[in-house]
Amino acid sequence: MSLTSFYPVLMSRDVGAAASFYRSALDFAVSFETDWYVSLRRGTFELALLAYDHPTVPEGYRMPPGGVIVNVEVDDVDEVHARLTGEGGLEPVLPLRDEDFGQRHFIVAGPDGVLLDVISPIPPSDEFRGAYADD
């Protein structure tokens, strides 16, 4: 099998509002847009949004997401934190902090209850160093 693409599709109550959030927060550009589906792209990264009640979603699964965290790794989490919580006006649901398992990160609530976890990798503590695969 040759994999040509892999990306999440988040179901949404308001596809336009969700697309606006990810465009503003993460500088995504629209690559396809209808009133029920938006494909966003930034370089090789892609995120799609789909109206949760659209007929292409099988019956019994037509519901907004729940319990979803979207991780975004960035070079400078402090800069992104300042931008999103300052001029962006977002309130973190998890404040900026360092984790022993090797992340400096913060979390904001996105549309439809999706959490956006913005991360910069940092050296892990000795306790977690062995959990990482060798590159």
Rosetta silent file (secondary structure, phi, psi, omega in degrees, C-alpha in Angstrom):
SEQUENCE: MSLTSFYPVLMSRDVGAAASFYRSALDFAVSFETDWYVSLRRGTFELALLAYDHPTVPEGYRMPPGGVIVNVEVDDVDEVHARLTGEGGLEPVLPLRDEDFGQRHFIVAGPDGVLLDVISPIPPSDEFRGAYADD
SCORE:     score description
SCORE:     0.000 S_00000001
   1 L     0.000  132.995  175.489    0.000    0.000    0.000 S_00000001
   2 L  -105.708  113.991 -179.703    1.269    3.430   -0.905 S_00000001
   3 L   -81.969  123.524 -178.275   -0.039    6.074    1.506 S_00000001
   4 L  -106.836  -17.941  178.540   -0.644    9.362   -0.293 S_00000001
   5 L  -165.770  153.245  175.743   -2.356   11.381    2.438 S_00000001
   6 L  -154.966  121.569 -178.607   -3.519   11.105    6.037 S_00000001
   7 L  -156.566  151.901  176.953   -5.481   13.796    7.876 S_00000001
   8 L   -78.997  149.929  171.010   -8.189   14.187   10.493 S_00000001
   9 E  -121.477  114.882  179.921  -11.723   15.227    9.638 S_00000001
  10 E   -96.261  127.089  175.409  -13.474   16.890   12.563 S_00000001
  11 E   -76.767  146.856 -171.075  -17.242   16.914   12.537 S_00000001
  12 E  -142.776  149.487  172.840  -18.681   20.313   13.397 S_00000001
  13 L   -76.342  -33.180 -177.193  -21.908   22.082   14.267 S_00000001
  14 L  -138.221   92.775 -174.505  -20.746   25.192   12.340 S_00000001
  15 H   -60.014  -41.995 -179.713  -18.172   24.377    9.656 S_00000001
  16 H   -62.589  -44.426  179.343  -17.595   28.033    8.724 S_00000001
  17 H   -66.718  -40.369  178.138  -16.916   29.107   12.309 S_00000001
  18 H   -63.936  -43.271  178.441  -14.620   26.133   12.903 S_00000001
  19 H   -61.610  -41.274  178.384  -12.699   26.878    9.697 S_00000001
  20 H   -61.255  -41.522  178.592  -12.314   30.500   10.758 S_00000001
  21 H   -60.056  -52.428 -176.548  -10.904   29.392   14.131 S_00000001
  22 H   -69.188  -31.594  175.439   -8.253   27.091   12.636 S_00000001
  23 H   -65.533  -43.586 -178.896   -7.355   29.622    9.939 S_00000001
  24 H   -72.305  -47.008 -174.948   -6.823   32.305   12.583 S_00000001
  25 H   -71.801  -37.559 -171.298   -5.171   30.147   15.255 S_00000001
  26 H  -121.094    7.259  178.169   -2.925   28.055   13.003 S_00000001
  27 L    59.835   33.670  174.652   -2.627   30.059    9.774 S_00000001
  28 L   -74.484  152.340  174.153   -4.281   27.362    7.658 S_00000001
  29 E  -113.472  149.056  179.386   -5.460   28.276    4.168 S_00000001
  30 E   -75.747  129.297  174.528   -8.632   26.971    2.550 S_00000001
  31 E  -110.210  -16.649  175.024   -8.018   24.417   -0.208 S_00000001
  32 E  -158.535  139.509 -176.995  -11.691   23.400   -0.689 S_00000001
  33 E  -150.081  126.316  167.496  -14.837   24.954    0.734 S_00000001
  34 L  -130.350 -179.083  178.184  -18.557   24.259    0.706 S_00000001
  35 L   -75.040  -12.781 -177.863  -21.160   25.052    3.329 S_00000001
  36 L  -117.300   -7.288 -178.753  -20.853   21.500    4.730 S_00000001
  37 E  -152.100  132.922  175.323  -17.115   20.685    4.245 S_00000001
  38 E  -132.296  130.640  174.215  -13.903   22.709    4.405 S_00000001
  39 E  -106.317  126.915 -178.857  -10.427   21.409    3.712 S_00000001
  40 E  -114.440  145.433 -178.049   -7.615   23.446    5.261 S_00000001
  41 E  -142.046  143.490  170.663   -3.944   23.170    4.395 S_00000001
  42 E  -141.600  104.744 -174.119   -0.677   24.575    5.644 S_00000001
  43 L    62.327 -124.364  179.367    2.288   23.192    3.757 S_00000001
  44 L   -90.594   -1.879 -177.412    1.988   19.407    3.930 S_00000001
  45 E   -92.481  139.877 -178.093   -0.415   19.523    6.890 S_00000001
  46 E  -137.211  146.325  175.170   -4.154   19.211    6.349 S_00000001
  47 E  -141.127  134.133  178.308   -7.258   19.397    8.507 S_00000001
  48 E  -119.108  152.446  179.362  -10.815   18.965    7.266 S_00000001
  49 E  -127.527  135.115 -174.783  -14.119   19.987    8.838 S_00000001
  50 E  -133.771  134.487  174.809  -17.418   18.308    8.051 S_00000001
  51 E   -58.968  124.274 -173.219  -20.966   19.146    9.100 S_00000001
  52 L   -60.299  -25.213 -176.066  -21.773   16.451   11.662 S_00000001
  53 L  -102.085   14.827 -179.017  -25.255   15.898   10.236 S_00000001
  54 L   -70.000  144.917 -177.958  -24.236   15.623    6.577 S_00000001
  55 L   -60.123  -18.540  177.586  -25.620   12.563    4.717 S_00000001
  56 L   -74.200  -14.655  175.999  -22.096   11.271    3.993 S_00000001
  57 L   -85.948  124.199 -178.448  -21.724   10.563    7.723 S_00000001
  58 L   -57.710  141.365  176.455  -23.300    7.173    8.464 S_00000001
  59 L   -55.166  145.478 -177.221  -26.454    7.265   10.557 S_00000001
  60 L    90.654  -12.523  178.876  -25.700    6.605   14.191 S_00000001
  61 L  -121.075    4.513 -177.163  -22.422    8.568   13.923 S_00000001
  62 L   -81.215   81.936  178.866  -23.854   11.995   13.110 S_00000001
  63 L  -150.877  150.743  176.589  -22.705   13.884   16.173 S_00000001
  64 L   -62.743  159.527 -178.107  -20.175   16.592   16.974 S_00000001
  65 L   -66.460  158.211  174.831  -16.815   15.382   18.291 S_00000001
  66 L  -148.458  140.645  178.784  -16.230   14.704   21.957 S_00000001
  67 L    67.481   33.546 -177.900  -13.080   13.945   23.886 S_00000001
  68 L  -110.729  131.486  171.948  -10.805   15.046   21.029 S_00000001
  69 E  -118.972  127.054  175.077   -7.433   16.761   21.459 S_00000001
  70 E  -101.872  117.381  178.392   -5.614   18.040   18.388 S_00000001
  71 E   -89.526  136.872  176.293   -1.851   18.312   19.021 S_00000001
  72 E  -131.220  116.431  176.515    0.166   20.927   17.168 S_00000001
  73 E   -91.951  132.583 -178.798    3.950   20.983   17.570 S_00000001
  74 L  -130.001  162.075  178.346    5.588   24.363   17.012 S_00000001
  75 L   -68.651  -39.041 -172.779    9.116   25.759   17.230 S_00000001
  76 L  -134.405   88.733 -177.497    8.237   28.393   19.849 S_00000001
  77 H   -62.862  -31.124  179.715    5.260   27.581   22.065 S_00000001
  78 H   -65.370  -39.374  178.140    5.794   30.765   24.074 S_00000001
  79 H   -65.700  -44.575 -179.905    5.337   32.918   20.957 S_00000001
  80 H   -65.971  -39.491  177.108    2.178   31.052   19.934 S_00000001
  81 H   -59.136  -47.312  179.911    0.858   31.282   23.507 S_00000001
  82 H   -61.216  -41.763 -178.820    1.386   35.056   23.506 S_00000001
  83 H   -67.643  -47.845 -175.610   -0.338   35.412   20.124 S_00000001
  84 H   -73.175  -36.375 -177.159   -3.353   33.203   20.869 S_00000001
  85 H   -92.008  -18.726  176.863   -3.966   34.358   24.440 S_00000001
  86 H   -87.587  -93.051 -177.964   -3.001   37.990   23.867 S_00000001
  87 H   -65.274  -28.537  179.457   -4.246   39.420   20.594 S_00000001
  88 L   -75.572  -20.335  175.450   -6.194   36.219   19.838 S_00000001
  89 L    71.160   14.551  179.536   -8.169   36.557   23.074 S_00000001
  90 L   -84.268  142.808  178.425   -8.296   32.823   23.799 S_00000001
  91 L   -99.763  119.833  179.183   -8.357   31.660   27.411 S_00000001
  92 E   -63.338  140.113  172.057   -6.189   28.620   28.092 S_00000001
  93 E   -93.663  -14.113  169.608   -7.978   25.675   29.689 S_00000001
  94 E  -136.799  119.314 -176.343   -4.513   24.366   30.628 S_00000001
  95 E   -68.419  160.849  177.412   -1.909   27.051   31.316 S_00000001
  96 E   -57.993  126.428 -179.067    1.512   27.112   29.685 S_00000001
  97 E  -160.264  161.739  175.958    3.725   24.649   31.518 S_00000001
  98 E   -95.673  138.901  178.866    6.599   22.184   31.257 S_00000001
  99 E  -113.979  141.846  179.023    5.904   18.460   31.535 S_00000001
 100 L   -60.041  -26.171 -177.488    8.400   15.832   32.735 S_00000001
 101 L   -80.691    3.638  170.630    7.484   13.663   29.736 S_00000001
 102 L   106.346   32.671  177.351    9.093   16.166   27.354 S_00000001
 103 E  -137.307  141.677  161.903    6.640   18.907   26.426 S_00000001
 104 E  -109.579  123.024 -172.203    6.183   22.593   27.061 S_00000001
 105 E  -157.013  169.814  170.868    2.578   23.227   26.149 S_00000001
 106 E  -147.627  161.352 -179.097   -0.777   24.862   26.749 S_00000001
 107 E  -128.326  134.708  171.247   -4.332   23.943   25.733 S_00000001
 108 E  -120.147  155.300  177.457   -7.155   26.136   24.459 S_00000001
 109 E   -85.975  126.843  175.596  -10.722   25.123   23.713 S_00000001
 110 L   -98.518 -173.205  178.799  -11.576   25.145   20.024 S_00000001
 111 H   -62.373  152.554  173.121  -14.948   24.883   18.327 S_00000001
 112 H    62.523   23.546  177.621  -17.249   21.942   19.021 S_00000001
 113 H    78.913    7.232  176.921  -15.464   21.020   22.256 S_00000001
 114 L   -77.973  135.615  177.077  -12.217   20.078   20.492 S_00000001
 115 E   -96.759  137.804  177.720   -9.114   20.935   22.508 S_00000001
 116 E  -108.354  112.430 -177.759   -6.083   22.425   20.759 S_00000001
 117 E  -102.325  111.086 -177.253   -2.839   21.409   22.496 S_00000001
 118 E   -99.304  124.251 -165.490    0.069   23.601   21.351 S_00000001
 119 E  -131.927  140.472  161.722    3.410   21.936   22.088 S_00000001
 120 E  -121.199  127.665  176.946    7.147   22.471   21.837 S_00000001
 121 E   -65.147  140.535  174.018    9.233   19.411   22.644 S_00000001
 122 L  -131.461  164.262  178.550   11.695   19.809   25.517 S_00000001
 123 L   -60.842  133.283  178.116   14.138   17.304   27.010 S_00000001
 124 L   -76.151  161.662  174.346   12.267   14.729   29.115 S_00000001
 125 L   -69.310  165.666  177.908   13.191   13.938   32.694 S_00000001
 126 H   -55.867  -35.168 -179.442   15.316   10.869   33.368 S_00000001
 127 H   -59.646  -35.405 -175.555   12.123    9.054   34.362 S_00000001
 128 H  -103.002  -12.314 -176.066   10.662    9.408   30.833 S_00000001
 129 H   -54.305  -41.223 -178.581   13.813    9.422   28.671 S_00000001
 130 L   -69.922  -14.274 -179.515   13.711    5.622   28.257 S_00000001
 131 L   -77.515  -16.430 -178.527   10.125    5.722   26.968 S_00000001
 132 L   -85.078  138.412  175.447   11.234    7.389   23.726 S_00000001
 133 L   -71.829  145.766  174.959   12.233    5.264   20.738 S_00000001
 134 L   -69.238  138.732  177.392   15.744    5.841   19.423 S_00000001
 135 L   -81.285    0.000    0.000   15.781    7.842   16.195 S_00000001
